[in-house]
Amino acid sequence: METRAYLKGTRLSPQKAALVADQIRGKSVDEAMDFLVYNKQKGSAVIKKLLESAIANAENNNNSDIDKLSIKSVIVNQGMRLKRMKARARGRADRIIKPTCHIEIILVEEGK
């Protein structure tokens, strides 16, 4: 049985989130949590919280055994970009682009 968890509009660039997502894709939940706890990247804290949510969804909604869960896929998509202006010399302005991303984790139980 598949279990999903979504996180939309995260203030993190999709490239930085994808670096962490590539490391945990296909691993068991225990291995992925160990990796995310000790990783220093900003994306690891965000994805760790989302993985905890997916585990809770699997336990409460599908009555899955936590020890048998593994990560089927981690999908990182680009969200909307926040556009800001920064004042420059002589009355000009530069555009600042603040990226966001959408992250989806799909867990599957190994025994079923």
MARLOPA-68994 format. One record per atom (N, C-alpha, C, O): atom name; x, y, z; residue in one letter. Coordinates in Angstrom, 3 decimals, decimal comma. Layout:
<sites>
+-------+----------+----------+----------+---------+
: atomo :     east :    north :       up : residuo :
+-------+----------+----------+----------+---------+
:    CA :        X :        Y :        Z :       A :
...
+-------+----------+----------+----------+---------+
</sites>
This chain:
<sites>
+-------+----------+----------+----------+---------+
: atomo :     east :    north :       up : residuo :
+-------+----------+----------+----------+---------+
:     N :    0,833 :   -1,177 :    0,000 :       M :
:    CA :    0,000 :    0,000 :    0,000 :       M :
:     C :    0,883 :    1,248 :    0,000 :       M :
:     O :    1,826 :    1,348 :    0,785 :       M :
:     N :    0,581 :    2,171 :   -0,862 :       E :
:    CA :    1,363 :    3,407 :   -0,959 :       E :
:     C :    0,807 :    4,478 :   -0,037 :       E :
:     O :   -0,403 :    4,596 :    0,153 :       E :
:     N :    1,713 :    5,248 :    0,525 :       T :
:    CA :    1,355 :    6,386 :    1,361 :       T :
:     C :    2,103 :    7,594 :    0,857 :       T :
:     O :    3,290 :    7,514 :    0,542 :       T :
:     N :    1,398 :    8,734 :    0,779 :       R :
:    CA :    2,004 :    9,947 :    0,237 :       R :
:     C :    1,988 :   11,059 :    1,274 :       R :
:     O :    1,142 :   11,099 :    2,167 :       R :
:     N :    2,959 :   11,965 :    1,123 :       A :
:    CA :    2,980 :   13,198 :    1,919 :       A :
:     C :    3,501 :   14,301 :    1,007 :       A :
:     O :    4,474 :   14,110 :    0,279 :       A :
:     N :    2,842 :   15,460 :    1,054 :       Y :
:    CA :    3,187 :   16,591 :    0,198 :       Y :
:     C :    3,667 :   17,755 :    1,045 :       Y :
:     O :    3,256 :   17,912 :    2,195 :       Y :
:     N :    4,535 :   18,564 :    0,472 :       L :
:    CA :    4,933 :   19,833 :    1,059 :       L :
:     C :    5,038 :   20,823 :   -0,089 :       L :
:     O :    5,880 :   20,670 :   -0,974 :       L :
:     N :    4,186 :   21,832 :   -0,072 :       K :
:    CA :    4,122 :   22,764 :   -1,196 :       K :
:     C :    4,579 :   24,151 :   -0,771 :       K :
:     O :    4,283 :   24,602 :    0,335 :       K :
:     N :    5,296 :   24,818 :   -1,651 :       G :
:    CA :    5,709 :   26,197 :   -1,425 :       G :
:     C :    6,829 :   26,350 :   -0,417 :       G :
:     O :    6,887 :   27,360 :    0,284 :       G :
:     N :    7,710 :   25,387 :   -0,327 :       T :
:    CA :    8,823 :   25,445 :    0,607 :       T :
:     C :    9,836 :   26,485 :    0,145 :       T :
:     O :   10,178 :   26,526 :   -1,036 :       T :
:     N :   10,318 :   27,321 :    1,052 :       R :
:    CA :   11,290 :   28,351 :    0,712 :       R :
:     C :   12,685 :   27,728 :    0,622 :       R :
:     O :   13,553 :   27,972 :    1,459 :       R :
:     N :   12,865 :   26,932 :   -0,399 :       L :
:    CA :   14,104 :   26,220 :   -0,651 :       L :
:     C :   14,184 :   26,022 :   -2,150 :       L :
:     O :   13,179 :   25,722 :   -2,794 :       L :
:     N :   15,370 :   26,186 :   -2,710 :       S :
:    CA :   15,466 :   26,022 :   -4,161 :       S :
:     C :   15,318 :   24,543 :   -4,525 :       S :
:     O :   15,762 :   23,673 :   -3,776 :       S :
:     N :   14,702 :   24,260 :   -5,663 :       P :
:    CA :   14,509 :   22,862 :   -6,066 :       P :
:     C :   15,826 :   22,114 :   -6,263 :       P :
:     O :   15,896 :   20,905 :   -6,046 :       P :
:     N :   16,854 :   22,826 :   -6,669 :       Q :
:    CA :   18,150 :   22,185 :   -6,883 :       Q :
:     C :   18,738 :   21,690 :   -5,562 :       Q :
:     O :   19,278 :   20,586 :   -5,497 :       Q :
:     N :   18,633 :   22,500 :   -4,516 :       K :
:    CA :   19,159 :   22,100 :   -3,213 :       K :
:     C :   18,336 :   20,972 :   -2,607 :       K :
:     O :   18,889 :   20,084 :   -1,957 :       K :
:     N :   17,029 :   20,996 :   -2,810 :       A :
:    CA :   16,173 :   19,927 :   -2,296 :       A :
:     C :   16,432 :   18,622 :   -3,053 :       A :
:     O :   16,394 :   17,544 :   -2,459 :       A :
:     N :   16,690 :   18,713 :   -4,341 :       A :
:    CA :   16,924 :   17,514 :   -5,149 :       A :
:     C :   18,217 :   16,817 :   -4,764 :       A :
:     O :   18,315 :   15,595 :   -4,877 :       A :
:     N :   19,216 :   17,576 :   -4,307 :       L :
:    CA :   20,473 :   16,961 :   -3,879 :       L :
:     C :   20,241 :   16,023 :   -2,696 :       L :
:     O :   20,822 :   14,939 :   -2,638 :       L :
:     N :   19,402 :   16,433 :   -1,764 :       V :
:    CA :   19,098 :   15,593 :   -0,605 :       V :
:     C :   18,162 :   14,457 :   -1,004 :       V :
:     O :   18,323 :   13,328 :   -0,540 :       V :
:     N :   17,184 :   14,748 :   -1,863 :       A :
:    CA :   16,213 :   13,735 :   -2,281 :       A :
:     C :   16,892 :   12,581 :   -3,008 :       A :
:     O :   16,492 :   11,429 :   -2,844 :       A :
:     N :   17,905 :   12,873 :   -3,802 :       D :
:    CA :   18,616 :   11,818 :   -4,531 :       D :
:     C :   19,330 :   10,862 :   -3,579 :       D :
:     O :   19,502 :    9,685 :   -3,897 :       D :
:     N :   19,744 :   11,354 :   -2,423 :       Q :
:    CA :   20,478 :   10,526 :   -1,476 :       Q :
:     C :   19,585 :    9,518 :   -0,748 :       Q :
:     O :   20,053 :    8,451 :   -0,352 :       Q :
:     N :   18,297 :    9,850 :   -0,570 :       I :
:    CA :   17,432 :    8,952 :    0,219 :       I :
:     C :   16,492 :    8,113 :   -0,640 :       I :
:     O :   15,829 :    7,215 :   -0,122 :       I :
:     N :   16,423 :    8,383 :   -1,916 :       R :
:    CA :   15,499 :    7,657 :   -2,796 :       R :
:     C :   15,848 :    6,172 :   -2,825 :       R :
:     O :   16,994 :    5,803 :   -3,081 :       R :
:     N :   14,843 :    5,313 :   -2,560 :       G :
:    CA :   15,033 :    3,871 :   -2,621 :       G :
:     C :   15,527 :    3,233 :   -1,334 :       G :
:     O :   15,645 :    2,009 :   -1,273 :       G :
:     N :   15,817 :    4,009 :   -0,313 :       K :
:    CA :   16,310 :    3,457 :    0,941 :       K :
:     C :   15,152 :    3,105 :    1,861 :       K :
:     O :   14,011 :    3,509 :    1,636 :       K :
:     N :   15,470 :    2,342 :    2,905 :       S :
:    CA :   14,465 :    2,078 :    3,932 :       S :
:     C :   14,284 :    3,344 :    4,761 :       S :
:     O :   15,107 :    4,258 :    4,708 :       S :
:     N :   13,205 :    3,387 :    5,521 :       V :
:    CA :   12,893 :    4,578 :    6,309 :       V :
:     C :   13,950 :    4,810 :    7,385 :       V :
:     O :   14,306 :    5,957 :    7,658 :       V :
:     N :   14,460 :    3,736 :    8,003 :       D :
:    CA :   15,478 :    3,876 :    9,046 :       D :
:     C :   16,766 :    4,463 :    8,490 :       D :
:     O :   17,354 :    5,359 :    9,096 :       D :
:     N :   17,207 :    3,965 :    7,343 :       E :
:    CA :   18,429 :    4,477 :    6,726 :       E :
:     C :   18,277 :    5,937 :    6,325 :       E :
:     O :   19,194 :    6,739 :    6,505 :       E :
:     N :   17,115 :    6,273 :    5,782 :       A :
:    CA :   16,874 :    7,646 :    5,348 :       A :
:     C :   16,849 :    8,607 :    6,538 :       A :
:     O :   17,405 :    9,703 :    6,461 :       A :
:     N :   16,203 :    8,198 :    7,644 :       M :
:    CA :   16,166 :    9,056 :    8,828 :       M :
:     C :   17,559 :    9,266 :    9,405 :       M :
:     O :   17,893 :   10,373 :    9,826 :       M :
:     N :   18,376 :    8,212 :    9,429 :       D :
:    CA :   19,749 :    8,354 :    9,913 :       D :
:     C :   20,529 :    9,337 :    9,049 :       D :
:     O :   21,281 :   10,162 :    9,568 :       D :
:     N :   20,353 :    9,252 :    7,738 :       F :
:    CA :   21,045 :   10,165 :    6,834 :       F :
:     C :   20,588 :   11,601 :    7,060 :       F :
:     O :   21,415 :   12,511 :    7,121 :       F :
:     N :   19,291 :   11,812 :    7,183 :       L :
:    CA :   18,750 :   13,168 :    7,306 :       L :
:     C :   19,081 :   13,812 :    8,645 :       L :
:     O :   19,243 :   15,030 :    8,717 :       L :
:     N :   19,185 :   13,027 :    9,696 :       V :
:    CA :   19,495 :   13,589 :   11,013 :       V :
:     C :   20,909 :   14,171 :   11,035 :       V :
:     O :   21,133 :   15,229 :   11,622 :       V :
:     N :   21,850 :   13,497 :   10,407 :       Y :
:    CA :   23,253 :   13,916 :   10,490 :       Y :
:     C :   23,730 :   14,728 :    9,297 :       Y :
:     O :   24,904 :   15,093 :    9,241 :       Y :
:     N :   22,864 :   15,018 :    8,352 :       N :
:    CA :   23,247 :   15,828 :    7,193 :       N :
:     C :   23,101 :   17,305 :    7,544 :       N :
:     O :   22,163 :   17,678 :    8,249 :       N :
:     N :   24,011 :   18,152 :    7,063 :       K :
:    CA :   24,022 :   19,563 :    7,428 :       K :
:     C :   23,229 :   20,447 :    6,477 :       K :
:     O :   22,984 :   21,612 :    6,793 :       K :
:     N :   22,825 :   19,936 :    5,332 :       Q :
:    CA :   22,151 :   20,771 :    4,340 :       Q :
:     C :   20,773 :   21,211 :    4,827 :       Q :
:     O :   20,123 :   20,505 :    5,598 :       Q :
:     N :   20,333 :   22,390 :    4,368 :       K :
:    CA :   19,046 :   22,928 :    4,781 :       K :
:     C :   17,904 :   22,023 :    4,317 :       K :
:     O :   16,915 :   21,853 :    5,030 :       K :
:     N :   18,038 :   21,456 :    3,149 :       G :
:    CA :   16,992 :   20,590 :    2,611 :       G :
:     C :   16,777 :   19,342 :    3,429 :       G :
:     O :   15,680 :   18,783 :    3,412 :       G :
:     N :   17,789 :   18,884 :    4,146 :       S :
:    CA :   17,632 :   17,661 :    4,927 :       S :
:     C :   16,672 :   17,861 :    6,094 :       S :
:     O :   15,927 :   16,942 :    6,433 :       S :
:     N :   16,671 :   19,030 :    6,712 :       A :
:    CA :   15,741 :   19,282 :    7,818 :       A :
:     C :   14,305 :   19,334 :    7,318 :       A :
:     O :   13,398 :   18,832 :    7,981 :       A :
:     N :   14,095 :   19,937 :    6,154 :       V :
:    CA :   12,753 :   20,045 :    5,581 :       V :
:     C :   12,241 :   18,672 :    5,162 :       V :
:     O :   11,093 :   18,325 :    5,443 :       V :
:     N :   13,081 :   17,891 :    4,494 :       I :
:    CA :   12,678 :   16,572 :    4,020 :       I :
:     C :   12,510 :   15,602 :    5,193 :       I :
:     O :   11,666 :   14,707 :    5,133 :       I :
:     N :   13,297 :   15,767 :    6,250 :       K :
:    CA :   13,148 :   14,923 :    7,441 :       K :
:     C :   11,770 :   15,124 :    8,064 :       K :
:     O :   11,116 :   14,157 :    8,454 :       K :
:     N :   11,331 :   16,368 :    8,156 :       K :
:    CA :   10,022 :   16,653 :    8,731 :       K :
:     C :    8,909 :   16,078 :    7,850 :       K :
:     O :    7,911 :   15,570 :    8,361 :       K :
:     N :    9,081 :   16,158 :    6,532 :       L :
:    CA :    8,101 :   15,600 :    5,606 :       L :
:     C :    8,084 :   14,071 :    5,687 :       L :
:     O :    7,018 :   13,460 :    5,605 :       L :
:     N :    9,252 :   13,454 :    5,847 :       L :
:    CA :    9,322 :   11,996 :    5,981 :       L :
:     C :    8,639 :   11,539 :    7,264 :       L :
:     O :    7,967 :   10,508 :    7,271 :       L :
:     N :    8,802 :   12,288 :    8,340 :       E :
:    CA :    8,102 :   11,959 :    9,582 :       E :
:     C :    6,591 :   12,038 :    9,391 :       E :
:     O :    5,849 :   11,225 :    9,942 :       E :
:     N :    6,138 :   13,009 :    8,615 :       S :
:    CA :    4,713 :   13,132 :    8,322 :       S :
:     C :    4,221 :   11,948 :    7,494 :       S :
:     O :    3,133 :   11,428 :    7,743 :       S :
:     N :    5,012 :   11,520 :    6,512 :       A :
:    CA :    4,632 :   10,377 :    5,684 :       A :
:     C :    4,567 :    9,091 :    6,506 :       A :
:     O :    3,697 :    8,249 :    6,285 :       A :
:     N :    5,492 :    8,947 :    7,456 :       I :
:    CA :    5,486 :    7,771 :    8,327 :       I :
:     C :    4,238 :    7,764 :    9,204 :       I :
:     O :    3,612 :    6,721 :    9,398 :       I :
:     N :    3,881 :    8,933 :    9,730 :       A :
:    CA :    2,672 :    9,039 :   10,548 :       A :
:     C :    1,427 :    8,742 :    9,720 :       A :
:     O :    0,495 :    8,104 :   10,210 :       A :
:     N :    1,403 :    9,203 :    8,461 :       N :
:    CA :    0,281 :    8,902 :    7,572 :       N :
:     C :    0,155 :    7,397 :    7,345 :       N :
:     O :   -0,948 :    6,850 :    7,371 :       N :
:     N :    1,287 :    6,734 :    7,124 :       A :
:    CA :    1,268 :    5,294 :    6,875 :       A :
:     C :    0,778 :    4,527 :    8,100 :       A :
:     O :    0,037 :    3,551 :    7,980 :       A :
:     N :    1,199 :    4,979 :    9,271 :       E :
:    CA :    0,823 :    4,272 :   10,500 :       E :
:     C :   -0,647 :    4,493 :   10,839 :       E :
:     O :   -1,347 :    3,546 :   11,201 :       E :
:     N :   -1,122 :    5,729 :   10,726 :       N :
:    CA :   -2,484 :    6,044 :   11,150 :       N :
:     C :   -3,538 :    5,719 :   10,094 :       N :
:     O :   -4,605 :    5,208 :   10,434 :       N :
:     N :   -3,266 :    5,998 :    8,840 :       N :
:    CA :   -4,273 :    5,822 :    7,800 :       N :
:     C :   -4,303 :    4,414 :    7,216 :       N :
:     O :   -5,374 :    3,896 :    6,902 :       N :
:     N :   -3,138 :    3,796 :    7,070 :       N :
:    CA :   -3,067 :    2,489 :    6,409 :       N :
:     C :   -2,714 :    1,345 :    7,353 :       N :
:     O :   -2,640 :    0,195 :    6,920 :       N :
:     N :   -2,496 :    1,635 :    8,624 :       N :
:    CA :   -2,094 :    0,623 :    9,609 :       N :
:     C :   -0,871 :   -0,168 :    9,149 :       N :
:     O :   -0,827 :   -1,390 :    9,295 :       N :
:     N :    0,106 :    0,521 :    8,601 :       S :
:    CA :    1,330 :   -0,112 :    8,112 :       S :
:     C :    2,322 :   -0,319 :    9,249 :       S :
:     O :    2,303 :    0,401 :   10,248 :       S :
:     N :    3,194 :   -1,318 :    9,080 :       D :
:    CA :    4,271 :   -1,560 :   10,030 :       D :
:     C :    5,429 :   -0,637 :    9,671 :       D :
:     O :    5,911 :   -0,657 :    8,539 :       D :
:     N :    5,874 :    0,166 :   10,621 :       I :
:    CA :    6,902 :    1,176 :   10,356 :       I :
:     C :    8,226 :    0,528 :    9,959 :       I :
:     O :    8,956 :    1,073 :    9,132 :       I :
:     N :    8,540 :   -0,621 :   10,537 :       D :
:    CA :    9,817 :   -1,272 :   10,270 :       D :
:     C :    9,923 :   -1,791 :    8,837 :       D :
:     O :   11,029 :   -1,993 :    8,337 :       D :
:     N :    8,791 :   -2,007 :    8,173 :       K :
:    CA :    8,803 :   -2,543 :    6,814 :       K :
:     C :    8,672 :   -1,470 :    5,738 :       K :
:     O :    8,635 :   -1,800 :    4,553 :       K :
:     N :    8,603 :   -0,210 :    6,114 :       L :
:    CA :    8,417 :    0,860 :    5,135 :       L :
:     C :    9,724 :    1,200 :    4,431 :       L :
:     O :   10,799 :    1,163 :    5,029 :       L :
:     N :    9,609 :    1,530 :    3,160 :       S :
:    CA :   10,752 :    2,038 :    2,399 :       S :
:     C :   10,269 :    3,162 :    1,492 :       S :
:     O :    9,074 :    3,300 :    1,232 :       S :
:     N :   11,206 :    3,950 :    1,022 :       I :
:    CA :   10,874 :    5,106 :    0,192 :       I :
:     C :   10,824 :    4,662 :   -1,261 :       I :
:     O :   11,826 :    4,223 :   -1,825 :       I :
:     N :    9,655 :    4,779 :   -1,853 :       K :
:    CA :    9,493 :    4,411 :   -3,257 :       K :
:     C :   10,002 :    5,522 :   -4,152 :       K :
:     O :   10,757 :    5,272 :   -5,092 :       K :
:     N :    9,587 :    6,768 :   -3,860 :       S :
:    CA :   10,075 :    7,889 :   -4,662 :       S :
:     C :   10,012 :    9,181 :   -3,880 :       S :
:     O :    9,199 :    9,338 :   -2,969 :       S :
:     N :   10,876 :   10,098 :   -4,245 :       V :
:    CA :   10,882 :   11,458 :   -3,716 :       V :
:     C :   10,888 :   12,369 :   -4,925 :       V :
:     O :   11,823 :   12,344 :   -5,726 :       V :
:     N :    9,837 :   13,178 :   -5,061 :       I :
:    CA :    9,681 :   14,040 :   -6,226 :       I :
:     C :    9,843 :   15,492 :   -5,794 :       I :
:     O :    9,174 :   15,951 :   -4,869 :       I :
:     N :   10,729 :   16,205 :   -6,463 :       V :
:    CA :   10,946 :   17,622 :   -6,180 :       V :
:     C :   10,627 :   18,402 :   -7,441 :       V :
:     O :   11,255 :   18,202 :   -8,481 :       V :
:     N :    9,643 :   19,298 :   -7,344 :       N :
:    CA :    9,249 :   20,140 :   -8,470 :       N :
:     C :    9,447 :   21,602 :   -8,115 :       N :
:     O :    9,467 :   21,980 :   -6,943 :       N :
:     N :    9,592 :   22,410 :   -9,148 :       Q :
:    CA :    9,759 :   23,840 :   -8,943 :       Q :
:     C :    8,419 :   24,478 :   -8,613 :       Q :
:     O :    7,415 :   24,210 :   -9,273 :       Q :
:     N :    8,406 :   25,322 :   -7,591 :       G :
:    CA :    7,211 :   26,068 :   -7,227 :       G :
:     C :    7,271 :   27,456 :   -7,837 :       G :
:     O :    8,083 :   27,731 :   -8,720 :       G :
:     N :    6,389 :   28,332 :   -7,345 :       M :
:    CA :    6,422 :   29,684 :   -7,863 :       M :
:     C :    7,647 :   30,424 :   -7,340 :       M :
:     O :    8,179 :   30,094 :   -6,280 :       M :
:     N :    8,081 :   31,415 :   -8,087 :       R :
:    CA :    9,250 :   32,198 :   -7,697 :       R :
:     C :    8,792 :   33,549 :   -7,183 :       R :
:     O :    8,042 :   34,255 :   -7,858 :       R :
:     N :    9,238 :   33,906 :   -6,002 :       L :
:    CA :    8,916 :   35,213 :   -5,447 :       L :
:     C :    9,849 :   36,244 :   -6,064 :       L :
:     O :   11,065 :   36,049 :   -6,094 :       L :
:     N :    9,288 :   37,332 :   -6,553 :       K :
:    CA :   10,089 :   38,360 :   -7,212 :       K :
:     C :   10,140 :   39,587 :   -6,314 :       K :
:     O :    9,107 :   40,137 :   -5,932 :       K :
:     N :   11,344 :   40,005 :   -5,987 :       R :
:    CA :   11,564 :   41,159 :   -5,127 :       R :
:     C :   12,489 :   42,145 :   -5,834 :       R :
:     O :   13,201 :   41,785 :   -6,772 :       R :
:     N :   12,468 :   43,385 :   -5,372 :       M :
:    CA :   13,325 :   44,418 :   -5,962 :       M :
:     C :   14,336 :   44,886 :   -4,919 :       M :
:     O :   14,029 :   44,984 :   -3,731 :       M :
:     N :   15,547 :   45,173 :   -5,390 :       K :
:    CA :   16,599 :   45,693 :   -4,532 :       K :
:     C :   17,051 :   47,026 :   -5,100 :       K :
:     O :   17,363 :   47,120 :   -6,287 :       K :
:     N :   17,090 :   48,049 :   -4,274 :       A :
:    CA :   17,489 :   49,379 :   -4,737 :       A :
:     C :   18,970 :   49,396 :   -5,088 :       A :
:     O :   19,800 :   48,814 :   -4,391 :       A :
:     N :   19,280 :   50,077 :   -6,184 :       R :
:    CA :   20,663 :   50,201 :   -6,651 :       R :
:     C :   20,984 :   51,685 :   -6,835 :       R :
:     O :   20,153 :   52,552 :   -6,561 :       R :
:     N :   22,164 :   51,952 :   -7,288 :       A :
:    CA :   22,612 :   53,336 :   -7,443 :       A :
:     C :   21,854 :   54,046 :   -8,570 :       A :
:     O :   21,392 :   53,412 :   -9,519 :       A :
:     N :   21,736 :   55,370 :   -8,446 :       R :
:    CA :   21,169 :   56,253 :   -9,462 :       R :
:     C :   19,704 :   55,928 :   -9,765 :       R :
:     O :   19,260 :   56,066 :  -10,904 :       R :
:     N :   18,953 :   55,496 :   -8,746 :       G :
:    CA :   17,525 :   55,273 :   -8,909 :       G :
:     C :   17,148 :   54,016 :   -9,661 :       G :
:     O :   16,002 :   53,876 :  -10,089 :       G :
:     N :   18,072 :   53,110 :   -9,829 :       R :
:    CA :   17,782 :   51,871 :  -10,550 :       R :
:     C :   17,424 :   50,758 :   -9,556 :       R :
:     O :   17,482 :   50,949 :   -8,342 :       R :
:     N :   17,062 :   49,617 :  -10,091 :       A :
:    CA :   16,694 :   48,490 :   -9,235 :       A :
:     C :   17,131 :   47,183 :   -9,886 :       A :
:     O :   17,162 :   47,061 :  -11,111 :       A :
:     N :   17,464 :   46,222 :   -9,052 :       D :
:    CA :   17,775 :   44,861 :   -9,502 :       D :
:     C :   16,680 :   43,938 :   -9,008 :       D :
:     O :   16,095 :   44,156 :   -7,947 :       D :
:     N :   16,414 :   42,917 :   -9,782 :       R :
:    CA :   15,403 :   41,928 :   -9,409 :       R :
:     C :   16,059 :   40,805 :   -8,621 :       R :
:     O :   17,119 :   40,304 :   -8,997 :       R :
:     N :   15,424 :   40,419 :   -7,534 :       I :
:    CA :   15,859 :   39,277 :   -6,733 :       I :
:     C :   14,798 :   38,198 :   -6,874 :       I :
:     O :   13,619 :   38,440 :   -6,614 :       I :
:     N :   15,217 :   37,012 :   -7,285 :       I :
:    CA :   14,308 :   35,879 :   -7,462 :       I :
:     C :   14,501 :   34,927 :   -6,281 :       I :
:     O :   15,606 :   34,440 :   -6,042 :       I :
:     N :   13,417 :   34,666 :   -5,543 :       K :
:    CA :   13,467 :   33,746 :   -4,411 :       K :
:     C :   12,689 :   32,486 :   -4,785 :       K :
:     O :   11,459 :   32,512 :   -4,832 :       K :
:     N :   13,392 :   31,382 :   -5,053 :       P :
:    CA :   12,719 :   30,176 :   -5,529 :       P :
:     C :   12,014 :   29,414 :   -4,408 :       P :
:     O :   12,388 :   29,504 :   -3,238 :       P :
:     N :   10,987 :   28,664 :   -4,795 :       T :
:    CA :   10,298 :   27,748 :   -3,894 :       T :
:     C :   10,197 :   26,390 :   -4,593 :       T :
:     O :   10,444 :   26,282 :   -5,794 :       T :
:     N :    9,836 :   25,368 :   -3,837 :       C :
:    CA :    9,701 :   24,037 :   -4,439 :       C :
:     C :    8,580 :   23,260 :   -3,778 :       C :
:     O :    8,168 :   23,560 :   -2,658 :       C :
:     N :    8,097 :   22,259 :   -4,491 :       H :
:    CA :    7,104 :   21,316 :   -3,990 :       H :
:     C :    7,799 :   19,962 :   -3,850 :       H :
:     O :    8,500 :   19,524 :   -4,761 :       H :
:     N :    7,604 :   19,303 :   -2,709 :       I :
:    CA :    8,240 :   18,014 :   -2,455 :       I :
:     C :    7,151 :   16,989 :   -2,145 :       I :
:     O :    6,209 :   17,272 :   -1,405 :       I :
:     N :    7,291 :   15,800 :   -2,720 :       E :
:    CA :    6,351 :   14,707 :   -2,473 :       E :
:     C :    7,137 :   13,445 :   -2,146 :       E :
:     O :    8,082 :   13,097 :   -2,854 :       E :
:     N :    6,752 :   12,767 :   -1,081 :       I :
:    CA :    7,385 :   11,497 :   -0,692 :       I :
:     C :    6,331 :   10,400 :   -0,773 :       I :
:     O :    5,224 :   10,553 :   -0,258 :       I :
:     N :    6,684 :    9,290 :   -1,425 :       I :
:    CA :    5,801 :    8,130 :   -1,515 :       I :
:     C :    6,486 :    6,967 :   -0,814 :       I :
:     O :    7,591 :    6,569 :   -1,181 :       I :
:     N :    5,814 :    6,426 :    0,204 :       L :
:    CA :    6,325 :    5,274 :    0,948 :       L :
:     C :    5,543 :    4,031 :    0,541 :       L :
:     O :    4,365 :    4,113 :    0,196 :       L :
:     N :    6,207 :    2,886 :    0,584 :       V :
:    CA :    5,555 :    1,623 :    0,276 :       V :
:     C :    5,998 :    0,604 :    1,324 :       V :
:     O :    7,135 :    0,632 :    1,793 :       V :
:     N :    5,068 :   -0,306 :    1,686 :       E :
:    CA :    5,392 :   -1,346 :    2,649 :       E :
:     C :    5,981 :   -2,544 :    1,913 :       E :
:     O :    5,415 :   -3,009 :    0,923 :       E :
:     N :    7,097 :   -3,033 :    2,388 :       E :
:    CA :    7,855 :   -4,082 :    1,692 :       E :
:     C :    7,131 :   -5,425 :    1,654 :       E :
:     O :    7,177 :   -6,115 :    0,636 :       E :
:     N :    6,470 :   -5,806 :    2,730 :       G :
:    CA :    5,863 :   -7,128 :    2,807 :       G :
:     C :    4,652 :   -7,325 :    1,924 :       G :
:     O :    4,298 :   -8,462 :    1,609 :       G :
:     N :    4,000 :   -6,230 :    1,512 :       K :
:    CA :    2,756 :   -6,366 :    0,755 :       K :
:     C :    2,957 :   -6,193 :   -0,721 :       K :
:     O :    2,000 :   -6,281 :   -1,489 :       K :
+-------+----------+----------+----------+---------+
</sites>
